[in-house]
Amino acid sequence: NLTSINGERVRTFQRLSSGDRIVRSADDAASLSISEKLQASIRSLQMASRNSNDGISLVQTAEGGINEVQNILIRLRELSVQSASDTISDVERRYTNEEFQHLKSEIQRIAQTTNYNGTALLNGMGQELEFQVGIDNSAVFDRVRFPAGDANMTTSSLGIGGNRVDSKQLAFENLPSLDSAIERVSLFRSQLGAFQASLSANVQVVGSQRENLSIGNSRMRDTDMAEWSAVGVQKEIVAQAGTAVMAQANNLGRNALTLLGA
């Protein structure tokens, strides 16, 4: 009995010191199998959440560049309206055209240099990007796609590559193409906003799933400290009683030897 109690005391100490109710598979084989599957899902959900946040960072990088392109397009339209008026001379139109051309060059520079981790985002050269936002292999439910190749903000793609404002007629002709470019940029920016909103929602959903699975796994695998502390005290009392009885049993033999010696 004393040997059995000491073995139970050791297992109780293992649970209390490790914090795990299941220290080895023999403690609860079925629960251990379920817990391992839950842990795999929990860690996968954590990575899926990180992937979603990385996707949000990528979209924010692209949107930052598009925002500047949109501001520049608005300024280009403003300069075109200014040059279309006879209140300024051709000399002043040439000065205005200098700013106009520099701003177009800046749009081109933004389109060519905006990238995330080496992936081009705004020059139309990027490929379609996939984000693993779930933990399974469903192309519909576990992955989302970002059409990086559709985001072409170069001046030629926007249709303003040859625009000038050094004459009143050219300034008139700029307005429809600039309106079309502004509309195109606004449309793609709204698509980015929708994509970012879906990724943000996925972060919340994945976080909730991970929390609930962690709670379930904890109930199954973690040590109930109050329960096993009480069990430990119980085993300690029984072990002390067993040790005392064993000492008394050993004394019986000594008493017999004392009688024989006498």
Kinemage of the C-alpha trace (Angstrom):
@kinemage 1
@onewidth
@group {chain A} dominant
@subgroup {mainchain}
@vectorlist {calphas} color= white
{ca asn a 1} P 0.000 0.000 0.000
{ca leu a 2} L 2.800 2.423 0.868
{ca thr a 3} L 4.511 1.769 -2.494
{ca ser a 4} L 1.237 2.386 -4.359
{ca ile a 5} L 0.562 5.634 -2.456
{ca asn a 6} L 4.087 6.911 -3.140
{ca gly a 7} L 3.572 6.285 -6.866
{ca glu a 8} L 0.325 8.285 -6.775
{ca arg a 9} L 2.106 11.080 -4.887
{ca val a 10} L 4.733 11.292 -7.628
{ca arg a 11} L 2.079 11.543 -10.342
{ca thr a 12} L 0.249 14.215 -8.321
{ca phe a 13} L 3.469 16.233 -7.978
{ca gln a 14} L 4.045 15.899 -11.732
{ca arg a 15} L 0.614 17.362 -12.453
{ca leu a 16} L 1.075 20.226 -9.986
{ca ser a 17} L 4.604 21.098 -11.126
{ca ser a 18} L 3.914 20.884 -14.875
{ca gly a 19} L 0.409 22.348 -14.847
{ca asp a 20} L -0.754 19.513 -17.108
{ca arg a 21} L -3.365 17.005 -16.053
{ca ile a 22} L -2.146 14.661 -18.801
{ca val a 23} L 1.574 14.182 -18.225
{ca arg a 24} L 1.833 10.966 -20.224
{ca ser a 25} L -0.504 9.154 -22.596
{ca ala a 26} L -1.356 6.559 -19.933
{ca asp a 27} L -3.036 9.287 -17.853
{ca asp a 28} L -5.836 9.787 -20.423
{ca ala a 29} L -5.095 8.508 -23.923
{ca ala a 30} L -8.382 9.665 -25.490
{ca ser a 31} L -8.191 13.180 -24.087
{ca leu a 32} L -4.524 13.458 -25.094
{ca ser a 33} L -5.389 12.635 -28.721
{ca ile a 34} L -8.155 15.251 -28.801
{ca ser a 35} L -5.938 17.825 -27.093
{ca glu a 36} L -3.127 17.391 -29.623
{ca lys a 37} L -5.568 18.004 -32.482
{ca leu a 38} L -6.862 21.101 -30.727
{ca gln a 39} L -3.325 22.400 -30.218
{ca ala a 40} L -2.596 21.957 -33.933
{ca ser a 41} L -5.737 23.964 -34.771
{ca ile a 42} L -4.920 26.649 -32.197
{ca arg a 43} L -1.417 27.242 -33.544
{ca ser a 44} L -2.676 27.172 -37.134
{ca leu a 45} L -5.315 29.779 -36.279
{ca gln a 46} L -2.622 31.947 -34.732
{ca met a 47} L -0.649 31.837 -37.979
{ca ala a 48} L -3.796 32.474 -40.049
{ca ser a 49} L -4.400 35.605 -37.977
{ca arg a 50} L -0.822 36.721 -38.607
{ca asn a 51} L -1.260 36.134 -42.344
{ca ser a 52} L -4.392 38.300 -42.313
{ca asn a 53} L -2.561 41.094 -40.501
{ca asp a 54} L 0.310 40.869 -42.993
{ca gly a 55} L -2.254 41.153 -45.786
{ca ile a 56} L -3.680 44.264 -44.149
{ca ser a 57} L -0.183 45.772 -44.039
{ca leu a 58} L 0.270 45.049 -47.750
{ca val a 59} L -3.068 46.649 -48.621
{ca gln a 60} L -2.270 49.702 -46.490
{ca thr a 61} L 1.044 50.076 -48.323
{ca ala a 62} L -0.742 50.007 -51.670
{ca glu a 63} L -3.436 52.402 -50.471
{ca gly a 64} L -0.827 54.858 -49.226
{ca gly a 65} L 0.657 55.075 -52.736
{ca ile a 66} L -2.775 55.289 -54.384
{ca asn a 67} L -3.798 58.089 -52.032
{ca glu a 68} L -0.843 60.189 -53.191
{ca val a 69} L -1.595 59.390 -56.842
{ca gln a 70} L -5.178 60.545 -56.337
{ca asn a 71} L -4.043 63.797 -54.704
{ca ile a 72} L -1.700 64.462 -57.610
{ca leu a 73} L -4.453 63.784 -60.165
{ca ile a 74} L -6.679 66.303 -58.419
{ca arg a 75} L -3.851 68.849 -58.595
{ca leu a 76} L -3.327 68.072 -62.309
{ca arg a 77} L -6.982 68.753 -62.988
{ca glu a 78} L -6.720 71.983 -61.032
{ca leu a 79} L -3.758 73.069 -63.179
{ca ser a 80} L -5.667 72.142 -66.345
{ca val a 81} L -8.625 74.278 -65.321
{ca gln a 82} L -6.251 77.133 -64.565
{ca ser a 83} L -4.526 76.871 -67.961
{ca ala a 84} L -7.866 76.699 -69.772
{ca ser a 85} L -8.620 80.298 -68.791
{ca asp a 86} L -7.509 83.339 -70.747
{ca thr a 87} L -6.694 85.130 -67.521
{ca ile a 88} L -3.155 83.746 -67.807
{ca ser a 89} L -0.755 84.121 -70.726
{ca asp a 90} L 1.116 81.472 -72.699
{ca val a 91} L 4.256 82.243 -70.696
{ca glu a 92} L 2.460 81.465 -67.454
{ca arg a 93} L 1.007 78.343 -69.062
{ca arg a 94} L 4.542 77.146 -69.758
{ca tyr a 95} L 5.406 77.629 -66.092
{ca thr a 96} L 2.269 75.757 -65.126
{ca asn a 97} L 3.203 72.972 -67.527
{ca glu a 98} L 6.531 72.562 -65.733
{ca glu a 99} L 4.698 71.709 -62.518
{ca phe a 100} L 2.262 69.552 -64.481
{ca gln a 101} L 5.043 67.416 -65.980
{ca his a 102} L 6.876 67.066 -62.666
{ca leu a 103} L 3.697 65.842 -61.010
{ca lys a 104} L 3.169 63.288 -63.782
{ca ser a 105} L 6.729 62.064 -63.209
{ca glu a 106} L 5.940 61.685 -59.523
{ca ile a 107} L 2.917 59.521 -60.348
{ca gln a 108} L 5.172 57.329 -62.465
{ca arg a 109} L 7.762 57.116 -59.686
{ca ile a 110} L 5.151 56.147 -57.088
{ca ala a 111} L 3.772 53.451 -59.386
{ca gln a 112} L 7.198 51.944 -60.005
{ca thr a 113} L 8.554 52.075 -56.465
{ca thr a 114} L 5.575 51.105 -54.293
{ca asn a 115} L 6.191 47.514 -53.217
{ca tyr a 116} L 5.793 45.186 -50.243
{ca asn a 117} L 8.630 42.784 -49.479
{ca gly a 118} L 9.839 43.072 -53.065
{ca thr a 119} L 6.394 42.583 -54.623
{ca ala a 120} L 5.336 45.392 -56.975
{ca leu a 121} L 1.910 46.733 -56.093
{ca leu a 122} L 1.080 49.644 -58.394
{ca asn a 123} L 2.892 49.206 -61.718
{ca gly a 124} L 0.763 46.367 -63.090
{ca met a 125} L 3.702 43.934 -63.007
{ca gly a 126} L 2.688 42.129 -59.817
{ca gln a 127} L 1.022 38.734 -59.938
{ca glu a 128} L -2.151 37.734 -58.136
{ca leu a 129} L -1.335 37.261 -54.457
{ca glu a 130} L -2.967 34.648 -52.222
{ca phe a 131} L -3.333 34.925 -48.458
{ca gln a 132} L -3.942 31.811 -46.357
{ca val a 133} L -6.453 33.146 -43.828
{ca gly a 134} L -7.945 29.797 -42.771
{ca ile a 135} L -6.493 26.550 -41.470
{ca asp a 136} L -7.715 24.128 -44.151
{ca asn a 137} L -7.191 23.654 -47.878
{ca ser a 138} L -10.370 25.168 -49.260
{ca ala a 139} L -9.685 27.635 -52.071
{ca val a 140} L -13.052 29.263 -51.391
{ca phe a 141} L -13.094 29.564 -47.601
{ca asp a 142} L -9.439 29.495 -46.519
{ca arg a 143} L -7.716 31.714 -49.071
{ca val a 144} L -8.313 35.244 -50.346
{ca arg a 145} L -6.763 36.788 -53.430
{ca phe a 146} L -5.380 40.251 -54.075
{ca pro a 147} L -5.204 41.230 -57.786
{ca ala a 148} L -1.887 43.073 -57.675
{ca gly a 149} L -1.678 42.982 -61.477
{ca asp a 150} L -4.854 45.071 -61.791
{ca ala a 151} L -3.370 47.946 -59.790
{ca asn a 152} L -1.625 49.790 -62.620
{ca met a 153} L -1.133 53.417 -61.633
{ca thr a 154} L 1.397 54.333 -64.319
{ca thr a 155} L 0.649 57.442 -66.369
{ca ser a 156} L 0.220 55.446 -69.567
{ca ser a 157} L -2.271 53.092 -67.915
{ca leu a 158} L -4.211 56.041 -66.501
{ca gly a 159} L -4.290 57.624 -69.956
{ca ile a 160} L -2.464 60.828 -69.046
{ca gly a 161} L 1.004 60.040 -70.398
{ca gly a 162} L 0.893 62.701 -73.110
{ca asn a 163} L -1.112 65.373 -71.292
{ca arg a 164} L 0.183 68.946 -71.338
{ca val a 165} L -1.139 72.342 -70.263
{ca asp a 166} L 1.116 74.719 -72.208
{ca ser a 167} L -1.813 75.752 -74.410
{ca lys a 168} L -5.451 76.511 -73.732
{ca gln a 169} L -6.690 73.830 -76.144
{ca leu a 170} L -4.548 71.113 -74.582
{ca ala a 171} L -5.775 72.139 -71.142
{ca phe a 172} L -9.383 71.709 -72.343
{ca glu a 173} L -8.608 68.277 -73.738
{ca asn a 174} L -6.990 67.136 -70.473
{ca leu a 175} L -10.174 67.303 -68.432
{ca pro a 176} L -11.961 64.154 -69.695
{ca ser a 177} L -8.837 61.977 -69.401
{ca leu a 178} L -8.098 63.291 -65.902
{ca asp a 179} L -11.689 62.651 -64.839
{ca ser a 180} L -11.395 59.106 -66.162
{ca ala a 181} L -8.085 58.590 -64.312
{ca ile a 182} L -9.526 59.920 -61.041
{ca glu a 183} L -12.545 57.634 -61.396
{ca arg a 184} L -10.333 54.612 -62.067
{ca val a 185} L -8.115 55.322 -59.058
{ca ser a 186} L -11.144 55.856 -56.827
{ca leu a 187} L -12.657 52.552 -57.972
{ca phe a 188} L -9.531 50.568 -57.210
{ca arg a 189} L -9.126 52.346 -53.890
{ca ser a 190} L -12.654 51.303 -52.921
{ca gln a 191} L -11.767 47.710 -53.849
{ca leu a 192} L -8.743 47.928 -51.571
{ca gly a 193} L -10.961 49.186 -48.769
{ca ala a 194} L -13.347 46.258 -49.184
{ca phe a 195} L -10.448 43.802 -49.258
{ca gln a 196} L -8.954 45.313 -46.103
{ca ala a 197} L -12.334 45.202 -44.346
{ca ser a 198} L -12.687 41.488 -45.143
{ca leu a 199} L -9.196 40.773 -43.765
{ca ser a 200} L -9.969 42.734 -40.590
{ca ala a 201} L -13.183 40.760 -40.105
{ca asn a 202} L -11.251 37.523 -40.586
{ca val a 203} L -8.792 38.555 -37.863
{ca gln a 204} L -11.698 38.939 -35.439
{ca val a 205} L -13.293 35.613 -36.433
{ca val a 206} L -10.020 33.683 -36.241
{ca gly a 207} L -9.196 35.283 -32.895
{ca ser a 208} L -12.564 34.218 -31.482
{ca gln a 209} L -12.124 30.659 -32.752
{ca arg a 210} L -8.630 30.454 -31.303
{ca glu a 211} L -9.797 31.718 -27.915
{ca asn a 212} L -12.668 29.227 -27.712
{ca leu a 213} L -10.483 26.296 -28.756
{ca ser a 214} L -7.857 27.324 -26.188
{ca ile a 215} L -10.496 27.361 -23.455
{ca gly a 216} L -11.714 23.896 -24.458
{ca asn a 217} L -8.170 22.530 -24.598
{ca ser a 218} L -7.382 24.042 -21.208
{ca arg a 219} L -10.386 22.361 -19.612
{ca met a 220} L -9.293 19.059 -21.072
{ca arg a 221} L -5.546 19.176 -20.486
{ca asp a 222} L -4.633 21.622 -17.729
{ca thr a 223} L -4.384 20.708 -14.073
{ca asp a 224} L -7.161 21.799 -11.720
{ca met a 225} L -4.795 23.195 -9.110
{ca ala a 226} L -7.382 23.234 -6.289
{ca glu a 227} L -8.461 19.646 -6.918
{ca trp a 228} L -4.973 18.193 -7.243
{ca ser a 229} L -3.621 20.208 -4.304
{ca ala a 230} L -6.331 18.575 -2.171
{ca val a 231} L -5.442 15.183 -3.639
{ca gly a 232} L -1.789 15.828 -2.848
{ca val a 233} L -2.588 16.607 0.795
{ca gln a 234} L -4.691 13.450 0.998
{ca lys a 235} L -1.909 11.288 -0.435
{ca glu a 236} L 0.603 12.890 1.932
{ca ile a 237} L -1.534 12.030 4.977
{ca val a 238} L -2.015 8.449 3.812
{ca ala a 239} L 1.715 8.106 3.089
{ca gln a 240} L 2.633 9.401 6.560
{ca ala a 241} L 0.169 6.964 8.134
{ca gly a 242} L 1.598 4.104 6.077
{ca thr a 243} L 5.134 5.042 7.087
{ca ala a 244} L 4.139 5.086 10.742
{ca val a 245} L 2.498 1.648 10.481
{ca met a 246} L 5.568 0.316 8.660
{ca ala a 247} L 7.774 1.572 11.482
{ca gln a 248} L 5.564 -0.173 14.041
{ca ala a 249} L 5.681 -3.400 12.021
{ca asn a 250} L 9.463 -3.249 11.961
{ca asn a 251} L 9.511 -2.750 15.732
{ca leu a 252} L 7.662 -6.055 16.189
{ca gly a 253} L 10.662 -7.890 14.821
{ca arg a 254} L 13.028 -5.994 17.079
{ca asn a 255} L 10.861 -6.793 20.093
{ca ala a 256} L 10.985 -10.505 19.242
{ca leu a 257} L 14.772 -10.364 18.981
{ca thr a 258} L 14.938 -8.610 22.322
{ca leu a 259} L 12.907 -11.387 23.960
{ca leu a 260} L 15.105 -14.067 22.428
{ca gly a 261} L 18.207 -12.228 23.554
{ca ala a 262} L 16.847 -12.041 27.097
